[in-house]
Structures are given as structure tokens and as C-alpha cells.
């Protein structure tokens, strides 16, 4: 997957990475744990924070993410080692905090160190109500990054809905041009991008393709 090679190329580096993604999807962190010592997870609900804490402590009823660990190992050409990869990620996650995007300051009284990199994986299209909210959240992303830090944005292009279990949800529809223009407007410069085309049609979602965009924060806004 192209996401892994963003790190493997060597241009994205540092000590601290922040993840703002959808739910307890953690594949991207299994990859990031090979390159960053400190991982901070930002979640949208108390439930997600509690579940992450249970997983870090390896409690019996914690969510099972072993299939994600195994997939990350497979990308490295390894058929074993997923348990060690889980341990590596557990040790790397230093904080899991909640933020409330309905507030002007989503983190409230929580203060985080500025990160070298921020990942957002299939998130903005799920939570944004309109283009202005998309822009405001990118500004929040920028505030969490050092100048010169990287933003890895993995997003569905031209999506209107998605399905989780038996429940359907609307998604914010935007094209690639909008994403790139908004990144530039919020102080980022796009360094590279790649696309994963949708390989088959189904009723679960209607996105056109998934794009992985690597940007660098050029300035404060």
C-alpha cells in the first residue's frame, strides 16, 4: 500500500506522530510504529478513548486488532511477527485523548506537544458537514504540527455515503481539486500523492477513489 512507502522513502521522520482517524481503525499506526517512537491518538468519543486504553493494557475484552497487525507485517514481506508488532504499537502510544470538533478549541484544556507528523485516515469525509468545516479542521491539524512537519491525508474522493453494519451514513462530497486548494489555503504544500482506484462496485459506499496526499506545513495560519 502506498501509505507505507510514504514512510519508507525516508522524507517523513521525527519522534512524534499524531493520529486523527475514524474510530478504532489502527492499521496506519501499525505502520507508523516502525518509524516513530511517540504516537498520540486523538478520538471523537470517550468510548473510543476507553477502548484504546483497554487495548494498550491488553485487557481480555479489548478490541481485537490482530488482523491489522498481520496485514502490516505482510506489507513488509513477513508472515509472522504480528504479536511483536502489537507490542511495539502498545509501547509507542503515549496518549489517547478526546477532542470535540463542535468547540472552537476541540482539545479543551489538553495541551499536546507539536508533532513532526499527523495522519488523518478516512476521517474528514465522515465528520465534516460542509466545506467550511473541512477548512476549519485542517487549520486545527496545522495547529498540532511543527512548521516543516508533514500531514498524511488519506481520504475518499467523490463520496456521498458509506455503510457500517446495517446503518447508512452520509459523507461530505468533495473532489481532488478542493482538497488540494484547501491544503494550500491552510498553510500546506502538497509534496506527493497517489490514488487507489475503486476496483468494484457495491452498495456499501460510492467513493470514486482513495487518495493519499503527503503535504508539508509551510507556515502558521
HELIX and SHEET records of a PDB file:
HELIX    1   1 UNK A    2  UNK A    8  1                                   7    
HELIX    2   2 UNK A   27  UNK A   32  1                                   6    
HELIX    3   3 UNK A   46  UNK A   56  1                                  11    
HELIX    4   4 UNK A   66  UNK A   75  1                                  10    
HELIX    5   5 UNK A   82  UNK A   92  1                                  11    
HELIX    6   6 UNK A  124  UNK A  127  1                                   4    
HELIX    7   7 UNK A  131  UNK A  143  1                                  13    
HELIX    8   8 UNK A  176  UNK A  185  1                                  10    
SHEET    1   A 7 UNK A  93  UNK A  98  0                                        
SHEET    2   A 7 UNK A  38  UNK A  43  1                                        
SHEET    3   A 7 UNK A  16  UNK A  19  1                                        
SHEET    4   A 7 UNK A 115  UNK A 121  1                                        
SHEET    5   A 7 UNK A 145  UNK A 157  1                                        
SHEET    6   A 7 UNK A 209  UNK A 217 -1                                        
SHEET    7   A 7 UNK A 188  UNK A 197 -1                                        
SHEET    1   B 2 UNK A 161  UNK A 164  0                                        
SHEET    2   B 2 UNK A 167  UNK A 170 -1                                        
END                                                                             
